[in-house]
Amino acid sequence: MKLKITVLPGDGIGPEVTEQAIRVLRTLNDIAGYDFSFEEQSIGAAAIRQHGSPLPRQTLDACLQSDAVLLGAVGSPEFDSAAPHERPEAGLLQLRVALGGFANLRPARWRSSIADCSPFRREIVMNADVLIVRELLGGLYFGEPRGSSDTEAFNTMRYTEEQVARVARIAFEQSRTRRKKVTSVDKANVLETSRLWRRVVTSVAREFPDVALEHMLVDSCAMQLAMQPTRFDVILTENLFGDILSDQAASITGSLGMLPSATIGGAVDLYEPVHGSAPDIAATGKANPIGAIESAAMLLRHTAKMERAAELVESCVDHILLQGMRTPDLARSRGRGVSTSEIGNAVEMALADALHLRHSYHAV
């Protein structure tokens, strides 16, 4: 398998966690004979310092010419007072538009090996496995008009029927590979955009008679994620709601550092951990790289179409967690706290051992 991957380490802990994800992919190159090539470019605050732009032209061109993009994180307090279009986060928003990925997949899965890390009781979260499908190119983040003055600020939440329909189809298709239930989340009792959302999702559901659909208000969904997360399979929702609910879903795993994501549907797929740049722990070795490593696994699954390889990487993560290896965000109650690179090394070694045991590498 030949694949060209553009790597955007970004800011804060981004370079540290991305390095560990690449180690895992290089192991597949070295042992299983894959042909993944990597080209590194800058984005966010790092790009502003180097090139004066959060998304330089050479970065965008490299991404558009690749098969997939692997991103670390963007953001730096150094630019908190900058104009919106000059902030590091503007580079990520511009990249999402340019790549065209409109569906962001964010899985959150309970693991028995780190069950004590969740703030919820074991019986509440046991076996919870949620996939949030977040619409990524509409809503408040992109709606016009928007603006601010010294005394007022405004944003526009805007959706079209086409935007809702295309992401809804992704959610139903994903659910067909899981437990065949979609929960569409909106605020239809208040917002016109949500009433459009509900109507269009209901219409698309007729194309998928084997998948059950329920509608839920966003505030109720937030409560149910805390009280009964096992009731959910696929949660489909708009941009802002998906951003918030996926962070809440991290409580199932015990840490935001555990969550990967895949942005699909456009010309080039984009993969990144859900967490931010966390500048307060940058260069300390405390960052959890599992979200980045499992983002690489999602790259194998969605872009490379290598389901068995993706599952193998995920099983190696499970293996090292069962051994008690945890970064500080997970080592609150038991197990030994280890560094970012130690987690990466352990997953790499577990993957190498698993590949050697298989003898037939092309079976992966």
TAVEN-V536450 format. One line per field, one symbol per residue. ss: DSSP state (h for helix, s for strand, l for the rest). burial: # if it has 24 or more other C-alpha atoms within 12 Angstrom, else .. A space follows every 50 residues. Layout:
# TAVEN-V536450
ss = ???
burial = ???
This chain:
# TAVEN-V536450
ss = lssssssssslllhhhhhhhhhhhhhhhhhhhllsssssslllhhhhhhh hlllllhhhhhhhhlllsssssslllhhhllllhhhlhhhhhhhhhhhhl llsssssssllhhhhhhllllhhhhlllssssssslllhhhlllllssll llssllllllhhhhhhhhhhhhhhhhllllsssssslllllhhhhhhhhh hhhhhllllllsssssshhhhhhhhhhlhhhllsssslhhhhhhhhhhhh hhhllhhhlllsssllllssssllllllhhhllllllllhhhhhhhhhhh hhllllhhhhhhhhhhhhhhhhllsslllllllllssllhhhhhhhhhhh hhhhhhhhllhhhl
burial = ..###########################.##.#.#############.. ..####..##.###.###########.........############### ####################.#..##.###############........ ......####..#############...#########.....######.# ##.##..#..########..##.########################### ################.############..#..################ ####.#..##.##########..########.....############## ##.##.....#..#
